[in-house]
Amino acid sequence: MTLDETYQLGYIIKTHGLRGHVVAHFDVDDVKAYQKLKTVYLTLAGAPTKLVEHQVEKVQPQPGSRVLLKLRGIERIEEAEPLRGSQLHLPLAQLPELEEDQFYFHDVIGFTVVDSTLGELGTVENFYELPQQDMLAMRYQGQEVLIPVVDELVSHANQEKKQIYVNLPDGLLDVYLKPSSREKDEPDEFEEA
């Protein structure tokens, strides 16, 4: 299995106790849905593109998005310590089914962005998962334009047409295309007074 055939479930935060348990962050809505997890793939800090398969003995949900994780063959804290910071991956085939108008970020890279007023704008190039909110990055007239991924702005995706539909607020595109007022007001160094 290659990294491209997986999605990141989360990452290992730290060790827990002396018997090889680790605390992990699961980037999911409901960690309890993963209590029966049997296998997980790790990418270690020293080899970020290599997946190592591990059998899961136990997943115990903790408050928030954390879980206590026990991997088969990891029996002591000394064996668990090198796993700190490792990413946890699962096969793409295990992604939960979504409702018709929902989408996973990786599924819509390359889709055409269509605004309800302006029509076709550009192409989805990337997504940035920022602490405040997720942002869709689109190429528009040679500029990267960031669109907050919120229901009011990003309505749905059409997988067949490879389009994602948005309702951009007035002026959002102008922020990226027009030079700032500060740049316009600064005098040219070489102008004579």
C-alpha angles and dihedrals in degrees: 000000000000130000090251089061093058141061126218111257094181141287141268113260104184147326121277122209126330101289101077101271120144134197112232136186113226113202094214138109095241120026090187089069087069098053092107094050109145104181135023132180120224131202109203122217092247094050108031095172098046118090120212116195118225129183113230118228098180142001114194115183116228129190114302117352097334129109135186105234130196117192121198112253095022101104106151137046089245090061093045097048096075089056093065109120094015116143118236117221137185130191115273088238088069095060110121116253114260131213116265098266095040126092144184115242094238090054096061102046104125094023119134114251111227120192119207091231107025100037122215112013112166146300131298106246103170149336125237117206101208126178092249097045145319118278129205112218115212131179108232124171090338094309131104108240120194119213120190110239099233128132092249092059107027109046108173148316130244108213094192095052092036090230134133118204124220139177104211120196117242112274099019093113091044090061088064099039106042121069112248118263088244091060091049094048097049111102118239108256092226098050115113117235 
